[in-house]
Structures are given as C-alpha cells and as structure tokens.
Amino acid sequence: MNLARRAAGGAAWVAGTTYLNQVITFLANVALMRLIAPEAFGVLALAVFFCTLARKITAFGFNYALIHRQDELDNAIGAHLALQIASAAIVLVAAIIAKPLVAAHYNTLTAAILIGVAVGAAFENIGTTPRVLLEKDVDFRRLQIVNTIINVGINGLAVLGALLWPNVWMLLVRLVGAQVAGAVGYWYLNPHPPLRRPTWSMLRWYTRFGAPLWLGGIATFAVLQFDDFLVGTLISAQDLGYYTRAYALAVLPTTMVTHIIARVAFPLYSKVQHDRARLSRVFGMVMRLIVLFSAPAAIGLAWCAPEFVGVVFGDKWRPMALLVRLLIAYELLRPIFDDVGELFAAVGRPKTIGRIQVAQAIAMIATATPAVYFFKAEGAAIAAGVVMLVGVILAYRQVGEHVTIDYRGIFVVPLVACVAAVIASALVLAHWPVQNEVARLAAKIGLFGGGSILLMALLQGRRFWDEYRYLRDRLKEEPTR
C-alpha cells in the first residue's frame, strides 16, 4: 500500500472519531450553555489563558522530539517523562505564586479556578508520555477509542452535574476530569514503557531539538489566545464568555469539513514536491476543495447566526451572534492558511511558516489591543480576521515560488456563489417573511444551502468531478518502496 493511501486511511479513521467527538462536545456545550451563565465560561477561559501561557513558556517541542527519536529509546522515554513532570511542577508553582495577583486584579474566583486548571494540566502532562508513544507507534485506533469513551463519559457527567450545580465549577470539573481520565487511560494502554533514568546529554538533546519550535509555539499562542486575555482583562468575564463561545462556534464548521482534507494534503504534496506542474495541480485541487466546503459553511453560519444562536443556545446568548458574524474573515482564512503551512512543510520550508506566525503574533498584539479598547469584543473579532489576513498575504507572497495558483477558480467563484445565495435568500425572505424563529432558521438554511450548492454545481461541477478522479488516481498510483 502506498504512503498516500495509508495516510488517507489513517486520516479517515482519525477524522471519523474526531468528528464524532466534536458532535458530542457540541451537544454537551449546547446543554451547558443553556444551564450556565456566560460569565462562568469567561472565568474559565481567563484561567485557561494564564495556565496555557505558563505551559507554552516551558514547552520545547518535547513530543515531536520523542516521535522523531529512533535510538536509545529507553533513555529518551525516561527523559521525556522527567521533562513532562518538571514542566507540570513549574506550571503548578507558577499558578500558586500568581494566585494572589490574579485575585487582586480580577477576583478570587478566577484565582481559585486557575489553581484547578493548573492541577488538570499537571495530570495531562503526566499522561503525555504514553500518549505520544501510542502516536509514535501509529496506534491511533486504541487512542481514539479511549478519547471517545472519556469524551462521552465526562460530558455526560458534566451535563448531569450542571442540572444540580450550574456554575463555573462544573465547567472546571469537566476540563480536569477529562485530563485526569486521559492520563489514566493512556497509562492503561501503555503501562510498561521502557524507562531508564535520563542522562544530562539526553535532556540537552531534547532542549536543542525543541528550541526552534518554542518560538513558533509562543507565536501561535499569541495569535490564538491573546484576544481572549484582552477581552477578559479590558472588558469583563461575561463578554469573554460570549467571545470564546462565538469563536468556538465560528470555527466548528470549517474545521470539521477541512480536517480530513488537510490530513491527506501533506503526503500528497510531499509525493510531488519536486514536480512544479503536478504540485501546482494537486495544491490547486486541495485548496479548491477546502474553499468549496469552508466558504458555504462560514458564510452560511454568519447568515443564519441570529436565529441559530437564539434557537440553539437560548436568549441569554444572543449577544454572541454579532461576534459570530464578525469572525467570518477568520473562518474563511484559517483553513487556507493552514493548508499553505502543509505545503511549506512538504517542500522542506517549515521555518517559513514559523516566521509568518511570529509576524502574526506581532500584528495581533499591535491591532487587537486598541481594537478591544475602543470596540470591545467586536474589536477582538475584527482583529482576529485582520491577523489571519496578514498571515495569508505573507504566505501567498512566497508560495508562488513553488506552485502556480488559479486564484479566480479557487477563490472567486465559490465566494461569488455563496454571496449570491445569501442575496437570493434574503430577497425571498423579504418578499415572503417568516415570523417564527425556528421556521425562519430552517428557511435560511434551506434557501442558502440549496442556492449555493446549485450555483457551485453549475459553475464548477464538471471541474470538481474531474479533479476528484485525478486525486483518487494519485492515491492509487505508486507503491511505497
């Protein structure tokens, strides 16, 4: 079986269980959001930000290093476990030291939740070594089965608990419970890994290997979570609750539809990396598939957001509908940026994306701070889109060195079809208004979905079918040597 086909099979298994877990988590979030106030989600998000910051500072790509290492594994595994335990201890001590400062600047509840989040992070670190060994052995099936069992059990218990005790502590119990159960489950699957007391030379190797990844991890953290810190600090925990839940909803459809495509893209790009014509064709096809799925998902969600939020989450969450709409640029651009990252990695230029991420982090700090100060959470949503646009522009300025891109066919046609579908459905509803919110939501989904599919089928249906057959043939092509 060739490499690309095996990659596609593995990606299909991981994607299937990932989608199932996302659906389970989404349904649990709907229940919890109906039971628990928005400010509780904001308090937890703020505590998670501080804990994650401490973890990123101590993270040097140890997991990548262990997967990469092929010799002296007993020493390498022992060193990895020792580093994970040391990192957990540092994060926990940092949380304890920061507790009075957080209590003074925010409140005692946020400080107490921070300690709980740090305890959960410590358990997650302890379970990381056996989990990474399972990934190293490509044992995704057992790993995903354990993850799914934990996800179902913890979310079920959290919803039942929230019926009796609807506050931030139940959100913390869900988070920490999943981390503790994960650590137990991973050690159960891999109870006796070969361990040896680590040597100083092995510990130094880990830090040297992971040092280049450290800056990229910090930059990615700034791009993805600095806006949370600003909203929670400059505005309120309630606004942060709206913002984090709007963000989670906004990225859900695009991540679900592009996950498996991205997993298959890397081996395909790697396979044809030295043939510009073939690489250009494969890259164009993959990017067209991403835009074909993500554009209707993002634009459709923005169009239906007011009714969707009200019907699904309830009246107290209606303020997040505007945030979902303002995050549309981020929704559209994130999968495009991620796929370009796969291309650069496949052609041997991973540092290019690292430099772009640093530029994005600088842009996030520079733009999000005044945006949140003047425009509150809405400013954070706009800044997130601007930062992702900066990343896409910087990436596409260099991607032309490796591929030729049909911008009109890939980007313009699907976007025009989706915008036309929105306009058409708006005109229909203006002429035949629907008063009931549930019925109006159904009408919007039906009109937009049908219209966008019809238009894209008319404009690109034949081309999409030809490219699907080409990709299918490439996956069958050459056996692995």
Order of alpha helices (4+ residues) and beta strands (2+ residues): alpha-alpha-alpha-alpha-alpha-alpha-alpha-alpha-alpha-alpha-alpha-alpha-alpha-alpha-alpha-alpha
